[in-house]
């Protein structure tokens, strides 16, 4: 397997993950914003259960992490732009976990009738989703520059 082929595979999977996150931040978030607070609360619980058990969601989130280690072992950090993209991909994941997981926990701890607090958490979730999608988009751009 050549370095360029490996980079294309990692870029492909990273792009799928980024597209998935943009879809969540844009389309799914708009649906969540249209829901009343009780429906939003129910939806978030169902979304969490389904996402944790989704082979696609877990797979595309994991393959890049698993693939970058052997990539660096075999090819090193010679392609600085591509390596920077992989590092930014990792940063996006860490930032997402540090922002989104506490929001999920607060939403799950709230009663579905706590409209004011659920609205605040929904707004925070929207910002956190867009932050991760944006950072992840930057990671893909860096990887593409590395391939050019």
Backbone torsions as a table, in degrees:
resi	resn	phi	psi	omega
1	UNK	NA	127.9	-179.3
2	UNK	-83.6	164.6	179.2
3	UNK	-63.4	-43.4	-178.1
4	UNK	-64.4	-41.4	178.3
5	UNK	-62.8	-42.6	178.0
6	UNK	-61.9	-42.5	178.5
7	UNK	-64.0	-39.4	178.2
8	UNK	-64.1	-41.6	178.1
9	UNK	-63.0	-46.5	179.1
10	UNK	-64.1	-40.2	177.8
11	UNK	-63.7	-41.3	180.0
12	UNK	-59.3	-49.1	-179.2
13	UNK	-66.8	-40.2	178.3
14	UNK	-63.4	-37.5	177.9
15	UNK	-67.1	-39.4	175.7
16	UNK	-60.9	-44.3	179.4
17	UNK	-63.2	-41.3	-179.6
18	UNK	-66.1	-43.3	177.4
19	UNK	-61.0	-39.9	177.6
20	UNK	-61.5	-44.0	179.7
21	UNK	-67.6	-38.1	177.1
22	UNK	-64.9	-40.1	177.0
23	UNK	-59.7	-43.7	179.2
24	UNK	-65.2	-47.7	-177.3
25	UNK	-65.0	-30.7	-177.0
26	UNK	-96.7	-70.6	-171.8
27	UNK	-71.2	-53.7	-176.9
28	UNK	-63.9	-40.3	179.4
29	UNK	-63.1	-38.4	178.0
30	UNK	-64.1	-38.3	176.2
31	UNK	-64.0	-44.5	179.2
32	UNK	-62.2	-37.7	179.4
33	UNK	-66.7	-27.2	179.6
34	UNK	-81.0	-13.4	-177.6
35	UNK	-81.5	147.3	170.9
36	UNK	-70.2	166.1	-171.8
37	UNK	-62.6	-37.4	179.2
38	UNK	-65.3	-44.1	178.2
39	UNK	-66.8	-38.7	177.3
40	UNK	-60.2	-45.9	179.7
41	UNK	-59.5	-47.4	178.6
42	UNK	-62.4	-45.7	-178.2
43	UNK	-59.8	-43.9	-178.3
44	UNK	-62.2	-40.5	178.4
45	UNK	-64.0	-42.4	179.5
46	UNK	-68.5	-41.4	179.8
47	UNK	-60.7	-43.8	-179.9
48	UNK	-61.3	-45.9	179.9
49	UNK	-62.2	-46.2	-178.0
50	UNK	-68.2	-39.4	-178.2
51	UNK	-66.9	-39.8	-179.4
52	UNK	-65.1	-29.8	-178.3
53	UNK	-102.2	8.7	-179.9
54	UNK	-85.0	117.6	178.8
55	UNK	-61.2	-38.3	-179.8
56	UNK	-65.4	-52.3	-177.2
57	UNK	-61.4	-45.0	-179.7
58	UNK	-70.0	-41.7	-177.5
59	UNK	-62.1	-51.5	-177.4
60	UNK	-70.1	-23.2	176.7
61	UNK	-77.3	-26.3	-173.6
62	UNK	-95.8	-35.9	-172.8
63	UNK	-58.6	-41.9	-179.6
64	UNK	-63.1	-43.5	178.6
65	UNK	-62.7	-45.4	-179.3
66	UNK	-66.0	-38.5	-177.3
67	UNK	-75.3	-28.0	-175.8
68	UNK	-70.7	-30.1	-178.9
69	UNK	-64.7	-55.4	177.5
70	UNK	-63.9	-31.3	177.5
71	UNK	-57.9	-48.7	-179.0
72	UNK	-70.5	-33.8	178.1
73	UNK	-65.3	-44.1	-176.2
74	UNK	-79.2	-46.6	-171.4
75	UNK	-106.4	-10.4	-179.6
76	UNK	72.3	-160.8	-177.7
77	UNK	-107.0	27.3	-175.6
78	UNK	-64.7	-32.9	176.0
79	UNK	-92.7	89.6	-173.8
80	UNK	-61.0	-41.3	-179.4
81	UNK	-64.3	-44.9	-179.1
82	UNK	-65.8	-43.6	177.6
83	UNK	-61.5	-39.3	176.9
84	UNK	-61.6	-39.7	177.4
85	UNK	-62.0	-41.2	178.0
86	UNK	-66.1	-38.7	178.4
87	UNK	-66.5	-42.6	178.3
88	UNK	-64.8	-36.8	175.4
89	UNK	-57.5	-44.5	178.9
90	UNK	-65.4	-43.0	178.4
91	UNK	-60.1	-41.9	179.1
92	UNK	-59.5	-40.3	179.8
93	UNK	-67.4	-43.6	180.0
94	UNK	-63.7	-44.9	178.9
95	UNK	-61.5	-43.0	-180.0
96	UNK	-59.9	-47.0	-179.5
97	UNK	-62.6	-39.6	-177.2
98	UNK	-72.3	-25.7	178.3
99	UNK	-95.2	-50.9	-171.2
100	UNK	-71.6	-44.4	-176.1
101	UNK	-59.7	-43.0	175.4
102	UNK	-63.4	-34.2	177.7
103	UNK	-65.0	-46.1	177.8
104	UNK	-57.4	-46.4	-178.8
105	UNK	-60.6	-41.5	179.1
106	UNK	-66.6	-40.0	178.4
107	UNK	-62.6	-45.9	-178.3
108	UNK	-66.2	-29.8	-179.6
109	UNK	-77.6	-20.4	-177.9
110	UNK	-79.8	154.7	170.6
111	UNK	-78.7	148.9	-179.0
112	UNK	-66.3	-12.1	179.9
113	UNK	-92.1	-5.1	179.9
114	UNK	-82.6	73.9	-172.0
115	UNK	-61.2	-44.7	-176.0
116	UNK	-62.2	-47.6	-177.8
117	UNK	-70.7	-36.0	177.5
118	UNK	-64.4	-35.9	176.5
119	UNK	-65.0	-40.5	178.0
120	UNK	-63.7	-45.8	-179.5
121	UNK	-66.5	-35.9	177.6
122	UNK	-62.6	-42.1	178.4
123	UNK	-64.9	-42.3	177.7
124	UNK	-63.4	-40.1	179.4
125	UNK	-63.4	-41.5	179.0
126	UNK	-60.4	-46.0	179.2
127	UNK	-63.9	-42.1	180.0
128	UNK	-65.3	-39.9	178.5
129	UNK	-64.6	-42.4	178.7
130	UNK	-68.6	-34.2	177.8
131	UNK	-62.4	-48.4	-179.7
132	UNK	-64.7	-44.1	179.9
133	UNK	-60.6	-39.2	-179.5
134	UNK	-68.1	-45.8	-180.0
135	UNK	-65.0	-40.1	179.6
136	UNK	-66.2	-35.3	175.8
137	UNK	-62.4	-41.1	176.6
138	UNK	-60.8	-39.0	179.5
139	UNK	-62.7	-40.8	179.1
140	UNK	-66.4	-40.5	178.4
141	UNK	-61.2	-43.2	178.4
142	UNK	-62.0	-40.8	179.0
143	UNK	-65.7	-39.5	178.3
144	UNK	-63.7	-42.8	176.6
145	UNK	-58.7	-38.9	178.6
146	UNK	-65.2	-26.5	178.1
147	UNK	-83.4	-21.4	-176.0
148	UNK	-72.7	NA	NA
